[in-house]
């Protein structure tokens, strides 16, 4: 897309968001926990599997 969303398009997305539009609560909770406990995932790979959702966090990038 080579243009910004119009005000009407933006409002439609906010009123009826697509299922993938916002972060899943479980992914946010996992990310927060990992940031607070980096030693628990050091040298490990972490994945969060949810309904229609796959999030991958490589501890090397935290």
C-alpha positions as CSV (number, residue, x, y, z in Angstrom):
1,X,0.0,0.0,0.0
2,X,1.5,3.3,-1.1
3,X,-0.7,5.6,1.0
4,X,-1.8,6.2,4.6
5,X,-5.2,4.9,5.7
6,X,-8.0,7.4,5.4
7,X,-9.8,8.5,8.5
8,X,-12.8,6.3,7.5
9,X,-10.5,3.2,7.0
10,X,-8.8,3.8,10.3
11,X,-12.1,4.1,12.2
12,X,-13.4,0.9,10.6
13,X,-10.2,-1.0,11.7
14,X,-10.6,0.4,15.3
15,X,-14.3,-0.5,15.4
16,X,-14.0,-4.0,13.8
17,X,-10.4,-5.1,14.2
18,X,-9.1,-8.1,12.3
19,X,-8.3,-11.1,14.6
20,X,-4.5,-10.6,14.1
21,X,-4.6,-6.8,14.5
22,X,-3.8,-6.7,18.2
23,X,-1.3,-8.5,20.3
24,X,-2.7,-11.6,22.1
25,X,-2.8,-11.2,25.9
26,X,-0.9,-14.5,26.4
27,X,1.9,-13.3,24.1
28,X,2.2,-10.1,26.0
29,X,2.2,-11.9,29.4
30,X,4.9,-14.3,28.2
31,X,7.1,-11.5,26.9
32,X,6.7,-9.6,30.2
33,X,7.7,-12.7,32.2
34,X,10.7,-13.4,30.0
35,X,11.9,-9.8,30.3
36,X,11.6,-10.0,34.1
37,X,13.2,-13.5,34.2
38,X,15.8,-13.7,31.5
39,X,17.9,-16.2,33.4
40,X,15.1,-18.7,33.1
41,X,15.3,-18.7,29.3
42,X,19.0,-18.1,28.9
43,X,20.4,-20.3,26.0
44,X,16.9,-21.6,25.3
45,X,14.3,-20.9,22.6
46,X,10.8,-20.1,23.7
47,X,7.6,-20.5,21.7
48,X,4.0,-19.6,22.7
49,X,1.5,-21.7,20.8
50,X,-2.1,-20.5,20.9
51,X,-5.2,-20.8,18.8
52,X,-4.1,-19.5,15.4
53,X,-1.1,-17.9,17.0
54,X,2.6,-18.6,17.0
55,X,5.0,-16.3,18.6
56,X,8.7,-17.0,18.8
57,X,11.2,-15.2,21.0
58,X,14.9,-15.9,20.6
59,X,16.5,-15.2,23.9
60,X,19.6,-13.9,22.1
61,X,17.6,-10.9,21.0
62,X,16.2,-10.0,24.4
